[in-house]
Amino acid sequence: MLYNVQVKVMPLKNLLDPQGKAVQNGLFSLGLNNVKDVRIGKHITLQIEAANEQAAIAIADEAGKKLLANPVMEYFEIELVN
């Protein structure tokens, strides 16, 4: 069966996100002072052929650990979508 899986990769919460800070400063210069923090990550959609949902999630988890995220600087979350 074919499953659609979304992987969200984000910088670790305790690390500085220079790209997010640059966007936050840009928003501030546009007068959008209410934005207190910006974090920028990656949104990846995978189509996975697997026997069941658990197998699809396991494949996405392996992809996240081996390629999609740098565990030193990032974490990832997996979501199965219809």
PyMOL Python script that loads the backbone (N, CA, C, O; Angstrom):
from pymol import cmd

cmd.read_pdbstr("""\
ATOM      1  N   MET A   1       0.840  -1.174   0.000  1.00  0.00           N
ATOM      2  CA  MET A   1       0.000   0.000   0.000  1.00  0.00           C
ATOM      3  C   MET A   1       0.890   1.244   0.000  1.00  0.00           C
ATOM      4  O   MET A   1       2.022   1.201   0.481  1.00  0.00           O
ATOM      5  N   LEU A   2       0.381   2.336  -0.535  1.00  0.00           N
ATOM      6  CA  LEU A   2       1.135   3.593  -0.628  1.00  0.00           C
ATOM      7  C   LEU A   2       0.687   4.539   0.481  1.00  0.00           C
ATOM      8  O   LEU A   2      -0.506   4.787   0.657  1.00  0.00           O
ATOM      9  N   TYR A   3       1.659   5.066   1.228  1.00  0.00           N
ATOM     10  CA  TYR A   3       1.374   5.976   2.346  1.00  0.00           C
ATOM     11  C   TYR A   3       2.072   7.307   2.107  1.00  0.00           C
ATOM     12  O   TYR A   3       3.198   7.354   1.613  1.00  0.00           O
ATOM     13  N   ASN A   4       1.382   8.392   2.466  1.00  0.00           N
ATOM     14  CA  ASN A   4       1.975   9.735   2.431  1.00  0.00           C
ATOM     15  C   ASN A   4       2.426  10.080   3.834  1.00  0.00           C
ATOM     16  O   ASN A   4       1.635  10.062   4.777  1.00  0.00           O
ATOM     17  N   VAL A   5       3.697  10.392   3.961  1.00  0.00           N
ATOM     18  CA  VAL A   5       4.279  10.698   5.261  1.00  0.00           C
ATOM     19  C   VAL A   5       4.944  12.062   5.183  1.00  0.00           C
ATOM     20  O   VAL A   5       5.683  12.348   4.241  1.00  0.00           O
ATOM     21  N   GLN A   6       4.683  12.900   6.173  1.00  0.00           N
ATOM     22  CA  GLN A   6       5.328  14.208   6.253  1.00  0.00           C
ATOM     23  C   GLN A   6       6.377  14.163   7.353  1.00  0.00           C
ATOM     24  O   GLN A   6       6.132  13.665   8.453  1.00  0.00           O
ATOM     25  N   VAL A   7       7.541  14.689   7.034  1.00  0.00           N
ATOM     26  CA  VAL A   7       8.636  14.782   7.999  1.00  0.00           C
ATOM     27  C   VAL A   7       8.939  16.265   8.193  1.00  0.00           C
ATOM     28  O   VAL A   7       9.245  16.981   7.239  1.00  0.00           O
ATOM     29  N   LYS A   8       8.849  16.710   9.439  1.00  0.00           N
ATOM     30  CA  LYS A   8       9.172  18.098   9.772  1.00  0.00           C
ATOM     31  C   LYS A   8      10.516  18.092  10.485  1.00  0.00           C
ATOM     32  O   LYS A   8      10.670  17.456  11.527  1.00  0.00           O
ATOM     33  N   VAL A   9      11.489  18.804   9.917  1.00  0.00           N
ATOM     34  CA  VAL A   9      12.830  18.896  10.484  1.00  0.00           C
ATOM     35  C   VAL A   9      13.026  20.319  10.987  1.00  0.00           C
ATOM     36  O   VAL A   9      12.850  21.281  10.240  1.00  0.00           O
ATOM     37  N   MET A  10      13.389  20.444  12.252  1.00  0.00           N
ATOM     38  CA  MET A  10      13.553  21.765  12.874  1.00  0.00           C
ATOM     39  C   MET A  10      14.867  21.820  13.646  1.00  0.00           C
ATOM     40  O   MET A  10      15.379  20.792  14.088  1.00  0.00           O
ATOM     41  N   PRO A  11      15.415  23.036  13.806  1.00  0.00           N
ATOM     42  CA  PRO A  11      16.613  23.164  14.632  1.00  0.00           C
ATOM     43  C   PRO A  11      16.286  22.806  16.085  1.00  0.00           C
ATOM     44  O   PRO A  11      15.173  23.043  16.554  1.00  0.00           O
ATOM     45  N   LEU A  12      17.255  22.241  16.782  1.00  0.00           N
ATOM     46  CA  LEU A  12      17.052  21.957  18.196  1.00  0.00           C
ATOM     47  C   LEU A  12      16.683  23.237  18.929  1.00  0.00           C
ATOM     48  O   LEU A  12      17.186  24.314  18.610  1.00  0.00           O
ATOM     49  N   LYS A  13      15.804  23.110  19.906  1.00  0.00           N
ATOM     50  CA  LYS A  13      15.260  24.285  20.590  1.00  0.00           C
ATOM     51  C   LYS A  13      16.325  25.088  21.336  1.00  0.00           C
ATOM     52  O   LYS A  13      16.187  26.302  21.479  1.00  0.00           O
ATOM     53  N   ASN A  14      17.385  24.432  21.812  1.00  0.00           N
ATOM     54  CA  ASN A  14      18.401  25.146  22.583  1.00  0.00           C
ATOM     55  C   ASN A  14      19.525  25.718  21.713  1.00  0.00           C
ATOM     56  O   ASN A  14      20.485  26.283  22.238  1.00  0.00           O
ATOM     57  N   LEU A  15      19.411  25.576  20.389  1.00  0.00           N
ATOM     58  CA  LEU A  15      20.413  26.127  19.480  1.00  0.00           C
ATOM     59  C   LEU A  15      19.892  27.400  18.805  1.00  0.00           C
ATOM     60  O   LEU A  15      18.700  27.535  18.529  1.00  0.00           O
ATOM     61  N   LEU A  16      20.810  28.316  18.552  1.00  0.00           N
ATOM     62  CA  LEU A  16      20.463  29.532  17.824  1.00  0.00           C
ATOM     63  C   LEU A  16      20.084  29.169  16.391  1.00  0.00           C
ATOM     64  O   LEU A  16      20.730  28.330  15.763  1.00  0.00           O
ATOM     65  N   ASP A  17      19.044  29.801  15.886  1.00  0.00           N
ATOM     66  CA  ASP A  17      18.614  29.612  14.499  1.00  0.00           C
ATOM     67  C   ASP A  17      18.900  30.917  13.749  1.00  0.00           C
ATOM     68  O   ASP A  17      18.051  31.808  13.725  1.00  0.00           O
ATOM     69  N   PRO A  18      20.097  31.045  13.128  1.00  0.00           N
ATOM     70  CA  PRO A  18      20.448  32.307  12.484  1.00  0.00           C
ATOM     71  C   PRO A  18      19.485  32.716  11.374  1.00  0.00           C
ATOM     72  O   PRO A  18      19.207  33.903  11.202  1.00  0.00           O
ATOM     73  N   GLN A  19      18.979  31.751  10.627  1.00  0.00           N
ATOM     74  CA  GLN A  19      18.019  32.071   9.564  1.00  0.00           C
ATOM     75  C   GLN A  19      16.720  32.598  10.174  1.00  0.00           C
ATOM     76  O   GLN A  19      16.138  33.557   9.668  1.00  0.00           O
ATOM     77  N   GLY A  20      16.276  31.979  11.244  1.00  0.00           N
ATOM     78  CA  GLY A  20      15.080  32.450  11.934  1.00  0.00           C
ATOM     79  C   GLY A  20      15.268  33.847  12.497  1.00  0.00           C
ATOM     80  O   GLY A  20      14.360  34.675  12.425  1.00  0.00           O
ATOM     81  N   LYS A  21      16.456  34.118  13.064  1.00  0.00           N
ATOM     82  CA  LYS A  21      16.729  35.452  13.603  1.00  0.00           C
ATOM     83  C   LYS A  21      16.732  36.502  12.497  1.00  0.00           C
ATOM     84  O   LYS A  21      16.238  37.612  12.699  1.00  0.00           O
ATOM     85  N   ALA A  22      17.282  36.165  11.333  1.00  0.00           N
ATOM     86  CA  ALA A  22      17.286  37.104  10.207  1.00  0.00           C
ATOM     87  C   ALA A  22      15.863  37.437   9.774  1.00  0.00           C
ATOM     88  O   ALA A  22      15.548  38.595   9.499  1.00  0.00           O
ATOM     89  N   VAL A  23      15.000  36.416   9.715  1.00  0.00           N
ATOM     90  CA  VAL A  23      13.599  36.653   9.339  1.00  0.00           C
ATOM     91  C   VAL A  23      12.901  37.478  10.417  1.00  0.00           C
ATOM     92  O   VAL A  23      12.134  38.388  10.104  1.00  0.00           O
ATOM     93  N   GLN A  24      13.164  37.162  11.685  1.00  0.00           N
ATOM     94  CA  GLN A  24      12.554  37.929  12.777  1.00  0.00           C
ATOM     95  C   GLN A  24      12.966  39.399  12.699  1.00  0.00           C
ATOM     96  O   GLN A  24      12.132  40.286  12.879  1.00  0.00           O
ATOM     97  N   ASN A  25      14.244  39.658  12.432  1.00  0.00           N
ATOM     98  CA  ASN A  25      14.702  41.049  12.287  1.00  0.00           C
ATOM     99  C   ASN A  25      14.037  41.728  11.096  1.00  0.00           C
ATOM    100  O   ASN A  25      13.701  42.910  11.169  1.00  0.00           O
ATOM    101  N   GLY A  26      13.843  40.992   9.994  1.00  0.00           N
ATOM    102  CA  GLY A  26      13.152  41.544   8.837  1.00  0.00           C
ATOM    103  C   GLY A  26      11.710  41.895   9.153  1.00  0.00           C
ATOM    104  O   GLY A  26      11.212  42.943   8.741  1.00  0.00           O
ATOM    105  N   LEU A  27      11.040  41.014   9.888  1.00  0.00           N
ATOM    106  CA  LEU A  27       9.660  41.291  10.292  1.00  0.00           C
ATOM    107  C   LEU A  27       9.598  42.507  11.206  1.00  0.00           C
ATOM    108  O   LEU A  27       8.693  43.333  11.093  1.00  0.00           O
ATOM    109  N   PHE A  28      10.561  42.609  12.106  1.00  0.00           N
ATOM    110  CA  PHE A  28      10.623  43.765  13.009  1.00  0.00           C
ATOM    111  C   PHE A  28      10.784  45.053  12.212  1.00  0.00           C
ATOM    112  O   PHE A  28      10.139  46.059  12.508  1.00  0.00           O
ATOM    113  N   SER A  29      11.654  45.017  11.194  1.00  0.00           N
ATOM    114  CA  SER A  29      11.870  46.231  10.391  1.00  0.00           C
ATOM    115  C   SER A  29      10.635  46.592   9.565  1.00  0.00           C
ATOM    116  O   SER A  29      10.494  47.736   9.133  1.00  0.00           O
ATOM    117  N   LEU A  30       9.751  45.636   9.344  1.00  0.00           N
ATOM    118  CA  LEU A  30       8.490  45.903   8.637  1.00  0.00           C
ATOM    119  C   LEU A  30       7.384  46.344   9.584  1.00  0.00           C
ATOM    120  O   LEU A  30       6.245  46.553   9.167  1.00  0.00           O
ATOM    121  N   GLY A  31       7.726  46.486  10.860  1.00  0.00           N
ATOM    122  CA  GLY A  31       6.745  46.934  11.838  1.00  0.00           C
ATOM    123  C   GLY A  31       5.959  45.818  12.489  1.00  0.00           C
ATOM    124  O   GLY A  31       5.015  46.086  13.232  1.00  0.00           O
ATOM    125  N   LEU A  32       6.322  44.569  12.228  1.00  0.00           N
ATOM    126  CA  LEU A  32       5.625  43.430  12.833  1.00  0.00           C
ATOM    127  C   LEU A  32       6.335  43.051  14.134  1.00  0.00           C
ATOM    128  O   LEU A  32       6.996  42.016  14.225  1.00  0.00           O
ATOM    129  N   ASN A  33       6.179  43.913  15.131  1.00  0.00           N
ATOM    130  CA  ASN A  33       6.903  43.784  16.393  1.00  0.00           C
ATOM    131  C   ASN A  33       6.338  42.712  17.317  1.00  0.00           C
ATOM    132  O   ASN A  33       6.981  42.353  18.304  1.00  0.00           O
ATOM    133  N   ASN A  34       5.162  42.201  17.021  1.00  0.00           N
ATOM    134  CA  ASN A  34       4.534  41.201  17.887  1.00  0.00           C
ATOM    135  C   ASN A  34       5.126  39.805  17.689  1.00  0.00           C
ATOM    136  O   ASN A  34       4.880  38.918  18.506  1.00  0.00           O
ATOM    137  N   VAL A  35       5.890  39.595  16.634  1.00  0.00           N
ATOM    138  CA  VAL A  35       6.513  38.283  16.394  1.00  0.00           C
ATOM    139  C   VAL A  35       7.719  38.190  17.314  1.00  0.00           C
ATOM    140  O   VAL A  35       8.690  38.928  17.147  1.00  0.00           O
ATOM    141  N   LYS A  36       7.660  37.287  18.284  1.00  0.00           N
ATOM    142  CA  LYS A  36       8.691  37.201  19.314  1.00  0.00           C
ATOM    143  C   LYS A  36       9.772  36.167  19.009  1.00  0.00           C
ATOM    144  O   LYS A  36      10.867  36.244  19.566  1.00  0.00           O
ATOM    145  N   ASP A  37       9.486  35.206  18.137  1.00  0.00           N
ATOM    146  CA  ASP A  37      10.495  34.196  17.798  1.00  0.00           C
ATOM    147  C   ASP A  37      10.153  33.593  16.452  1.00  0.00           C
ATOM    148  O   ASP A  37       8.981  33.432  16.114  1.00  0.00           O
ATOM    149  N   VAL A  38      11.176  33.262  15.686  1.00  0.00           N
ATOM    150  CA  VAL A  38      11.000  32.609  14.386  1.00  0.00           C
ATOM    151  C   VAL A  38      11.985  31.446  14.328  1.00  0.00           C
ATOM    152  O   VAL A  38      13.170  31.624  14.610  1.00  0.00           O
ATOM    153  N   ARG A  39      11.511  30.272  13.968  1.00  0.00           N
ATOM    154  CA  ARG A  39      12.348  29.097  13.754  1.00  0.00           C
ATOM    155  C   ARG A  39      12.054  28.609  12.340  1.00  0.00           C
ATOM    156  O   ARG A  39      10.894  28.492  11.944  1.00  0.00           O
ATOM    157  N   ILE A  40      13.094  28.331  11.594  1.00  0.00           N
ATOM    158  CA  ILE A  40      12.922  27.902  10.213  1.00  0.00           C
ATOM    159  C   ILE A  40      13.451  26.491  10.070  1.00  0.00           C
ATOM    160  O   ILE A  40      14.556  26.181  10.515  1.00  0.00           O
ATOM    161  N   GLY A  41      12.648  25.631   9.439  1.00  0.00           N
ATOM    162  CA  GLY A  41      13.026  24.247   9.239  1.00  0.00           C
ATOM    163  C   GLY A  41      12.679  23.776   7.847  1.00  0.00           C
ATOM    164  O   GLY A  41      12.539  24.569   6.915  1.00  0.00           O
ATOM    165  N   LYS A  42      12.543  22.464   7.723  1.00  0.00           N
ATOM    166  CA  LYS A  42      12.236  21.847   6.434  1.00  0.00           C
ATOM    167  C   LYS A  42      10.976  20.998   6.580  1.00  0.00           C
ATOM    168  O   LYS A  42      10.752  20.364   7.611  1.00  0.00           O
ATOM    169  N   HIS A  43      10.171  20.998   5.543  1.00  0.00           N
ATOM    170  CA  HIS A  43       8.972  20.163   5.472  1.00  0.00           C
ATOM    171  C   HIS A  43       9.175  19.218   4.292  1.00  0.00           C
ATOM    172  O   HIS A  43       9.301  19.661   3.150  1.00  0.00           O
ATOM    173  N   ILE A  44       9.207  17.932   4.567  1.00  0.00           N
ATOM    174  CA  ILE A  44       9.494  16.940   3.539  1.00  0.00           C
ATOM    175  C   ILE A  44       8.323  15.971   3.460  1.00  0.00           C
ATOM    176  O   ILE A  44       7.868  15.455   4.480  1.00  0.00           O
ATOM    177  N   THR A  45       7.839  15.725   2.251  1.00  0.00           N
ATOM    178  CA  THR A  45       6.756  14.770   2.037  1.00  0.00           C
ATOM    179  C   THR A  45       7.311  13.553   1.321  1.00  0.00           C
ATOM    180  O   THR A  45       7.964  13.669   0.284  1.00  0.00           O
ATOM    181  N   LEU A  46       7.043  12.388   1.886  1.00  0.00           N
ATOM    182  CA  LEU A  46       7.494  11.123   1.297  1.00  0.00           C
ATOM    183  C   LEU A  46       6.283  10.285   0.921  1.00  0.00           C
ATOM    184  O   LEU A  46       5.307  10.240   1.670  1.00  0.00           O
ATOM    185  N   GLN A  47       6.330   9.626  -0.220  1.00  0.00           N
ATOM    186  CA  GLN A  47       5.363   8.590  -0.564  1.00  0.00           C
ATOM    187  C   GLN A  47       6.089   7.267  -0.377  1.00  0.00           C
ATOM    188  O   GLN A  47       7.089   6.993  -1.041  1.00  0.00           O
ATOM    189  N   ILE A  48       5.578   6.459   0.527  1.00  0.00           N
ATOM    190  CA  ILE A  48       6.264   5.232   0.912  1.00  0.00           C
ATOM    191  C   ILE A  48       5.361   4.039   0.639  1.00  0.00           C
ATOM    192  O   ILE A  48       4.201   4.010   1.050  1.00  0.00           O
ATOM    193  N   GLU A  49       5.907   3.069  -0.055  1.00  0.00           N
ATOM    194  CA  GLU A  49       5.185   1.811  -0.252  1.00  0.00           C
ATOM    195  C   GLU A  49       5.574   0.880   0.889  1.00  0.00           C
ATOM    196  O   GLU A  49       6.749   0.563   1.077  1.00  0.00           O
ATOM    197  N   ALA A  50       4.567   0.446   1.648  1.00  0.00           N
ATOM    198  CA  ALA A  50       4.819  -0.403   2.813  1.00  0.00           C
ATOM    199  C   ALA A  50       3.610  -1.294   3.063  1.00  0.00           C
ATOM    200  O   ALA A  50       2.523  -1.052   2.539  1.00  0.00           O
ATOM    201  N   ALA A  51       3.816  -2.321   3.864  1.00  0.00           N
ATOM    202  CA  ALA A  51       2.752  -3.281   4.164  1.00  0.00           C
ATOM    203  C   ALA A  51       1.672  -2.676   5.054  1.00  0.00           C
ATOM    204  O   ALA A  51       0.500  -3.039   4.947  1.00  0.00           O
ATOM    205  N   ASN A  52       2.071  -1.737   5.950  1.00  0.00           N
ATOM    206  CA  ASN A  52       1.104  -1.123   6.868  1.00  0.00           C
ATOM    207  C   ASN A  52       1.640   0.227   7.351  1.00  0.00           C
ATOM    208  O   ASN A  52       2.755   0.623   7.013  1.00  0.00           O
ATOM    209  N   GLU A  53       0.833   0.916   8.138  1.00  0.00           N
ATOM    210  CA  GLU A  53       1.206   2.254   8.612  1.00  0.00           C
ATOM    211  C   GLU A  53       2.471   2.225   9.452  1.00  0.00           C
ATOM    212  O   GLU A  53       3.339   3.085   9.302  1.00  0.00           O
ATOM    213  N   GLN A  54       2.581   1.238  10.336  1.00  0.00           N
ATOM    214  CA  GLN A  54       3.748   1.148  11.207  1.00  0.00           C
ATOM    215  C   GLN A  54       5.028   0.971  10.396  1.00  0.00           C
ATOM    216  O   GLN A  54       6.057   1.560  10.726  1.00  0.00           O
ATOM    217  N   ALA A  55       4.971   0.172   9.348  1.00  0.00           N
ATOM    218  CA  ALA A  55       6.146  -0.034   8.494  1.00  0.00           C
ATOM    219  C   ALA A  55       6.505   1.251   7.754  1.00  0.00           C
ATOM    220  O   ALA A  55       7.686   1.564   7.599  1.00  0.00           O
ATOM    221  N   ALA A  56       5.502   1.997   7.295  1.00  0.00           N
ATOM    222  CA  ALA A  56       5.759   3.266   6.608  1.00  0.00           C
ATOM    223  C   ALA A  56       6.417   4.264   7.553  1.00  0.00           C
ATOM    224  O   ALA A  56       7.354   4.964   7.170  1.00  0.00           O
ATOM    225  N   ILE A  57       5.928   4.328   8.784  1.00  0.00           N
ATOM    226  CA  ILE A  57       6.511   5.234   9.775  1.00  0.00           C
ATOM    227  C   ILE A  57       7.944   4.809  10.104  1.00  0.00           C
ATOM    228  O   ILE A  57       8.820   5.658  10.270  1.00  0.00           O
ATOM    229  N   ALA A  58       8.178   3.519  10.198  1.00  0.00           N
ATOM    230  CA  ALA A  58       9.531   3.027  10.479  1.00  0.00           C
ATOM    231  C   ALA A  58      10.497   3.401   9.355  1.00  0.00           C
ATOM    232  O   ALA A  58      11.647   3.752   9.620  1.00  0.00           O
ATOM    233  N   ILE A  59      10.044   3.330   8.118  1.00  0.00           N
ATOM    234  CA  ILE A  59      10.885   3.705   6.973  1.00  0.00           C
ATOM    235  C   ILE A  59      11.181   5.206   7.017  1.00  0.00           C
ATOM    236  O   ILE A  59      12.317   5.624   6.791  1.00  0.00           O
ATOM    237  N   ALA A  60      10.164   6.012   7.307  1.00  0.00           N
ATOM    238  CA  ALA A  60      10.362   7.459   7.403  1.00  0.00           C
ATOM    239  C   ALA A  60      11.303   7.799   8.553  1.00  0.00           C
ATOM    240  O   ALA A  60      12.129   8.703   8.430  1.00  0.00           O
ATOM    241  N   ASP A  61      11.185   7.083   9.665  1.00  0.00           N
ATOM    242  CA  ASP A  61      12.062   7.297  10.810  1.00  0.00           C
ATOM    243  C   ASP A  61      13.518   6.990  10.439  1.00  0.00           C
ATOM    244  O   ASP A  61      14.428   7.735  10.800  1.00  0.00           O
ATOM    245  N   GLU A  62      13.720   5.909   9.729  1.00  0.00           N
ATOM    246  CA  GLU A  62      15.067   5.554   9.279  1.00  0.00           C
ATOM    247  C   GLU A  62      15.628   6.620   8.336  1.00  0.00           C
ATOM    248  O   GLU A  62      16.801   6.984   8.431  1.00  0.00           O
ATOM    249  N   ALA A  63      14.786   7.118   7.425  1.00  0.00           N
ATOM    250  CA  ALA A  63      15.219   8.180   6.513  1.00  0.00           C
ATOM    251  C   ALA A  63      15.594   9.437   7.285  1.00  0.00           C
ATOM    252  O   ALA A  63      16.592  10.088   6.975  1.00  0.00           O
ATOM    253  N   GLY A  64      14.797   9.775   8.289  1.00  0.00           N
ATOM    254  CA  GLY A  64      15.096  10.949   9.109  1.00  0.00           C
ATOM    255  C   GLY A  64      16.418  10.816   9.839  1.00  0.00           C
ATOM    256  O   GLY A  64      17.204  11.762   9.888  1.00  0.00           O
ATOM    257  N   LYS A  65      16.666   9.639  10.411  1.00  0.00           N
ATOM    258  CA  LYS A  65      17.901   9.409  11.165  1.00  0.00           C
ATOM    259  C   LYS A  65      19.129   9.346  10.265  1.00  0.00           C
ATOM    260  O   LYS A  65      20.197   9.833  10.635  1.00  0.00           O
ATOM    261  N   LYS A  66      18.981   8.745   9.077  1.00  0.00           N
ATOM    262  CA  LYS A  66      20.137   8.517   8.213  1.00  0.00           C
ATOM    263  C   LYS A  66      20.453   9.665   7.261  1.00  0.00           C
ATOM    264  O   LYS A  66      21.603   9.825   6.853  1.00  0.00           O
ATOM    265  N   LEU A  67      19.436  10.479   6.894  1.00  0.00           N
ATOM    266  CA  LEU A  67      19.671  11.469   5.853  1.00  0.00           C
ATOM    267  C   LEU A  67      18.987  12.817   6.080  1.00  0.00           C
ATOM    268  O   LEU A  67      19.615  13.858   5.891  1.00  0.00           O
ATOM    269  N   LEU A  68      17.745  12.819   6.472  1.00  0.00           N
ATOM    270  CA  LEU A  68      16.950  14.046   6.433  1.00  0.00           C
ATOM    271  C   LEU A  68      17.302  15.065   7.514  1.00  0.00           C
ATOM    272  O   LEU A  68      17.168  16.269   7.298  1.00  0.00           O
ATOM    273  N   ALA A  69      17.752  14.589   8.677  1.00  0.00           N
ATOM    274  CA  ALA A  69      18.054  15.496   9.786  1.00  0.00           C
ATOM    275  C   ALA A  69      19.471  15.250  10.297  1.00  0.00           C
ATOM    276  O   ALA A  69      19.965  14.123  10.308  1.00  0.00           O
ATOM    277  N   ASN A  70      20.102  16.332  10.716  1.00  0.00           N
ATOM    278  CA  ASN A  70      21.414  16.255  11.365  1.00  0.00           C
ATOM    279  C   ASN A  70      21.153  16.225  12.871  1.00  0.00           C
ATOM    280  O   ASN A  70      20.771  17.247  13.441  1.00  0.00           O
ATOM    281  N   PRO A  71      21.350  15.070  13.536  1.00  0.00           N
ATOM    282  CA  PRO A  71      20.973  14.955  14.953  1.00  0.00           C
ATOM    283  C   PRO A  71      21.754  15.874  15.887  1.00  0.00           C
ATOM    284  O   PRO A  71      21.332  16.097  17.022  1.00  0.00           O
ATOM    285  N   VAL A  72      22.875  16.404  15.436  1.00  0.00           N
ATOM    286  CA  VAL A  72      23.655  17.327  16.253  1.00  0.00           C
ATOM    287  C   VAL A  72      22.951  18.675  16.347  1.00  0.00           C
ATOM    288  O   VAL A  72      23.059  19.369  17.359  1.00  0.00           O
ATOM    289  N   MET A  73      22.222  19.048  15.281  1.00  0.00           N
ATOM    290  CA  MET A  73      21.618  20.381  15.225  1.00  0.00           C
ATOM    291  C   MET A  73      20.101  20.374  15.044  1.00  0.00           C
ATOM    292  O   MET A  73      19.459  21.408  15.231  1.00  0.00           O
ATOM    293  N   GLU A  74      19.518  19.231  14.685  1.00  0.00           N
ATOM    294  CA  GLU A  74      18.098  19.199  14.322  1.00  0.00           C
ATOM    295  C   GLU A  74      17.389  18.011  14.967  1.00  0.00           C
ATOM    296  O   GLU A  74      18.011  17.021  15.354  1.00  0.00           O
ATOM    297  N   TYR A  75      16.073  18.144  15.069  1.00  0.00           N
ATOM    298  CA  TYR A  75      15.213  17.018  15.423  1.00  0.00           C
ATOM    299  C   TYR A  75      14.153  16.904  14.333  1.00  0.00           C
ATOM    300  O   TYR A  75      13.956  17.833  13.550  1.00  0.00           O
ATOM    301  N   PHE A  76      13.475  15.764  14.287  1.00  0.00           N
ATOM    302  CA  PHE A  76      12.431  15.616  13.288  1.00  0.00           C
ATOM    303  C   PHE A  76      11.207  14.951  13.890  1.00  0.00           C
ATOM    304  O   PHE A  76      11.290  14.205  14.865  1.00  0.00           O
ATOM    305  N   GLU A  77      10.061  15.247  13.274  1.00  0.00           N
ATOM    306  CA  GLU A  77       8.770  14.665  13.646  1.00  0.00           C
ATOM    307  C   GLU A  77       8.155  14.058  12.400  1.00  0.00           C
ATOM    308  O   GLU A  77       8.318  14.579  11.297  1.00  0.00           O
ATOM    309  N   ILE A  78       7.452  12.960  12.583  1.00  0.00           N
ATOM    310  CA  ILE A  78       6.833  12.241  11.463  1.00  0.00           C
ATOM    311  C   ILE A  78       5.323  12.252  11.650  1.00  0.00           C
ATOM    312  O   ILE A  78       4.811  12.046  12.750  1.00  0.00           O
ATOM    313  N   GLU A  79       4.625  12.499  10.545  1.00  0.00           N
ATOM    314  CA  GLU A  79       3.153  12.485  10.576  1.00  0.00           C
ATOM    315  C   GLU A  79       2.649  11.739   9.347  1.00  0.00           C
ATOM    316  O   GLU A  79       3.042  12.037   8.219  1.00  0.00           O
ATOM    317  N   LEU A  80       1.790  10.781   9.579  1.00  0.00           N
ATOM    318  CA  LEU A  80       1.143  10.048   8.482  1.00  0.00           C
ATOM    319  C   LEU A  80      -0.081  10.851   8.055  1.00  0.00           C
ATOM    320  O   LEU A  80      -0.915  11.200   8.890  1.00  0.00           O
ATOM    321  N   VAL A  81      -0.194  11.148   6.761  1.00  0.00           N
ATOM    322  CA  VAL A  81      -1.320  11.943   6.268  1.00  0.00           C
ATOM    323  C   VAL A  81      -2.090  11.138   5.229  1.00  0.00           C
ATOM    324  O   VAL A  81      -1.554  10.226   4.599  1.00  0.00           O
ATOM    325  N   ASN A  82      -3.351  11.496   5.069  1.00  0.00           N
ATOM    326  CA  ASN A  82      -4.203  10.800   4.091  1.00  0.00           C
ATOM    327  C   ASN A  82      -4.091  11.399   2.727  1.00  0.00           C
ATOM    328  O   ASN A  82      -4.741  10.932   1.792  1.00  0.00           O
TER     329      ASN A  82
END
""", "prot")
cmd.dss("prot")
cmd.show_as("cartoon", "prot")
cmd.util.cbc("prot")
cmd.orient("prot")
